[in-house]
Amino acid sequence: MNDMGDGTKVVIIGAGPAGVAAGITVARYGLAATVIDEHDTSEAHSADMPPSISFRPHTLAWGLFPDNQVALYADERAESLAATAVVVATGGHERAVAFPGWTLPGVVNIGEVCGLARQPGGLAGKHVLIAGTGPFLLLAANEVLENGGEVAALVEARPSVAPVELVRKFADSTPTSDMNNPEEELRRRGVPIYCQSTILSAQGDAGITEAVVTQLRPNGQHDPDATERITCDLLCLHAGFCAAVELAQMVGCAVEYNVDSGGWHVRHDGEMRTSRDGVYVAGRVAGYAGHEISIASGRLAGLSVAHDLGAISAAEFTEALEREKATIDALRLSSCQINTYSAMESELSSTITPDTLLCPEEGVRAADIDLAISLGARSFNDIKRRTRCGMGESQAHICGPLVSAYVAHQTGVSVESVGLMTARPPIRPIPLIAVAALDQQLSQS
Ligand SMILES: Cc1cc2nc3c(=O)[nH]c(=O)nc-3n(C[C@H](O)[C@H](O)[C@H](O)COP(=O)(O)OP(=O)(O)OC[C@H]3O[C@@H](n4cnc5c(N)ncnc54)[C@H](O)[C@@H]3O)c2cc1C
């Protein structure tokens, strides 16, 4: 591997658009880069990554430690990689929406619908109900129609669907077909569109067969008398993304919450440096929404790494920095709009009943959270201690945002004040035997 001859290594966690752009940038300045991803991402394969970059797919980064040791797990083996600089570009996951029946088979998120669309005939003949909020709903409807499915209805929690300019900006970077006016296209094809509405419940035995749509009042509560039943065999939900901040949080990087940045994200100095020396962020983790801005922030992170490690001249850095910052500034407004358009956390909690599962992995229902609240719990960590929510395999990926929004809705406090779950290694379960072997290996060396 081509490094500076002094063992300098840049480890980039995440091979989405942001991580790949960061990897290509640091490699351009002669730094040894390792790009890690727990999946085998198409982004990494379609990008022009120089051979000097070591790409390690199917590798989970399960811990990040203060001396920039990155703990990895792949092929049933744990290992520790020493890094001079780390770029955390771990993206995010879709925010769940809860109501009675949301855990039935056939209730999916948009990522899963896109997965089905890629399988030949995966969506053919399906009656798909699309619900939630934001520009993604119109993109998903398009995806379903293009792949032989039917859109039973589109249900948007806001008073209107996302404006066409926003959908277009979001779709620009993907090969989605006719994006002239997706709302008009849906209406032309007779798809019912319900605005200021949400899902009250889903029914079915082996899988969803029907959902009830209800109107949201301006005060964010739903109207139990304004309902309609819709037959469907797939219910696709989307309510924005949550950034995967755990690794950055674990190493002590400051995180902050604001709606413009999609909720929780890692604080950075505008040049992608976090509050911890040697740790940088890019993409969704840094609060950006969209493909192009993620790439630009990845390049910016790569530049800052190259600058801080002395691999780029001051003049070259300044010039390239201004270029990337200008790109980000030009894209910032649509990134903020995408984030704010999808922010309906508290409103989407109004259809939760005491029996609704909020942490399916640990079997925690809304009534359990209510009990914890009545005993004084207000923070996520406190709720977790009293109910076990967040202790399942996904480590609060699914229930974290749901429970925080529910606590905010029930108590009137802000989602921010409920806080995040404390992040501890491993961020996802890995076999103890692998960690023990690593421990032995480290103590021998
Ligand atoms: C189905 C779908 C469709 C989308 N369509 C559009 C669109 O049309 N237009 C648009 O602008 N945006 C779209 N987006 C959003 C867009 O993907 C994001 O804005 C962008 O991908 C964010 O880039 P990123 O590099 O920050 O994160 P991501 O692309 O999410 O990449 C993060 C990577 O990090 C890896 N990772 C995470 N944690 C770990 C770990 N601990 N160890 C190892 N690897 C890890 C993940 O496997 C992932 O590959 C879409 C998203 C989805 C899910």
The ligand as a MOL file (V3000), in Angstrom:
LIG
                    3D

  0  0  0     0  0            999 V3000
M  V30 BEGIN CTAB
M  V30 COUNTS 53 58 0 0 0
M  V30 BEGIN ATOM
M  V30 1 C -33.3090 3.2430 -0.9910 0
M  V30 2 C -32.6390 4.5950 -0.9700 0
M  V30 3 C -32.7700 5.4360 -2.0830 0
M  V30 4 C -32.1850 6.7060 -2.0820 0
M  V30 5 N -32.3680 7.5120 -3.1590 0
M  V30 6 C -31.8090 8.7330 -3.1540 0
M  V30 7 C -32.0020 9.5970 -4.2340 0
M  V30 8 O -32.7410 9.2980 -5.1470 0
M  V30 9 N -31.3750 10.8040 -4.2170 0
M  V30 10 C -30.6000 11.1830 -3.1750 0
M  V30 11 O -30.0520 12.2880 -3.2050 0
M  V30 12 N -30.4160 10.3990 -2.1030 0
M  V30 13 C -31.0120 9.1920 -2.0790 0
M  V30 14 N -30.9010 8.4130 -0.9740 0
M  V30 15 C -30.2120 8.9210 0.1670 0
M  V30 16 C -28.7620 8.7860 -0.1250 0
M  V30 17 O -28.5120 7.4200 -0.2500 0
M  V30 18 C -28.0050 9.3570 1.0200 0
M  V30 19 O -28.2060 10.7340 1.0640 0
M  V30 20 C -26.5320 9.0930 0.7970 0
M  V30 21 O -26.3540 7.7320 0.4450 0
M  V30 22 C -25.7670 9.3160 2.0630 0
M  V30 23 O -24.4570 8.9190 1.7940 0
M  V30 24 P -23.5030 8.4300 2.9300 0
M  V30 25 O -22.2390 8.0120 2.2430 0
M  V30 26 O -23.4330 9.4270 4.0000 0
M  V30 27 O -24.2140 7.1650 3.5700 0
M  V30 28 P -24.6730 5.7770 2.9970 0
M  V30 29 O -24.8870 5.8240 1.5460 0
M  V30 30 O -25.7810 5.3560 3.8630 0
M  V30 31 O -23.4140 4.8460 3.2530 0
M  V30 32 C -22.9880 4.4650 4.5340 0
M  V30 33 C -22.2630 3.1510 4.4250 0
M  V30 34 O -21.6680 2.8740 5.6650 0
M  V30 35 C -21.7510 1.4920 5.9290 0
M  V30 36 N -21.6650 1.3170 7.3670 0
M  V30 37 C -22.4580 1.8730 8.3140 0
M  V30 38 N -22.0520 1.5270 9.5420 0
M  V30 39 C -20.9820 0.7270 9.3760 0
M  V30 40 C -20.1130 0.0550 10.2780 0
M  V30 41 N -20.2580 0.1710 11.6020 0
M  V30 42 N -19.1260 -0.7190 9.7690 0
M  V30 43 C -18.9440 -0.8130 8.4280 0
M  V30 44 N -19.7350 -0.1760 7.5280 0
M  V30 45 C -20.7250 0.5870 7.9900 0
M  V30 46 C -23.0960 1.0990 5.3510 0
M  V30 47 O -23.1150 -0.2820 5.0330 0
M  V30 48 C -23.1830 1.9890 4.1140 0
M  V30 49 O -22.7330 1.3250 2.9500 0
M  V30 50 C -31.4430 7.1300 -0.9560 0
M  V30 51 C -31.3200 6.2770 0.1380 0
M  V30 52 C -31.9250 5.0270 0.1480 0
M  V30 53 C -31.7940 4.1530 1.3520 0
M  V30 END ATOM
M  V30 BEGIN BOND
M  V30 1 1 1 2
M  V30 2 1 2 3
M  V30 3 2 2 52
M  V30 4 2 3 4
M  V30 5 1 4 5
M  V30 6 1 4 50
M  V30 7 2 5 6
M  V30 8 1 6 7
M  V30 9 1 6 13
M  V30 10 2 7 8
M  V30 11 1 7 9
M  V30 12 1 9 10
M  V30 13 2 10 11
M  V30 14 1 10 12
M  V30 15 2 12 13
M  V30 16 1 13 14
M  V30 17 1 14 15
M  V30 18 1 14 50
M  V30 19 1 15 16
M  V30 20 1 16 17
M  V30 21 1 16 18
M  V30 22 1 18 19
M  V30 23 1 18 20
M  V30 24 1 20 21
M  V30 25 1 20 22
M  V30 26 1 22 23
M  V30 27 1 23 24
M  V30 28 2 24 25
M  V30 29 1 24 26
M  V30 30 1 24 27
M  V30 31 1 27 28
M  V30 32 2 28 29
M  V30 33 1 28 30
M  V30 34 1 28 31
M  V30 35 1 31 32
M  V30 36 1 32 33
M  V30 37 1 33 34
M  V30 38 1 33 48
M  V30 39 1 34 35
M  V30 40 1 35 36
M  V30 41 1 35 46
M  V30 42 1 36 37
M  V30 43 1 36 45
M  V30 44 2 37 38
M  V30 45 1 38 39
M  V30 46 1 39 40
M  V30 47 2 39 45
M  V30 48 1 40 41
M  V30 49 2 40 42
M  V30 50 1 42 43
M  V30 51 2 43 44
M  V30 52 1 44 45
M  V30 53 1 46 47
M  V30 54 1 46 48
M  V30 55 1 48 49
M  V30 56 2 50 51
M  V30 57 1 51 52
M  V30 58 1 52 53
M  V30 END BOND
M  V30 END CTAB
M  END
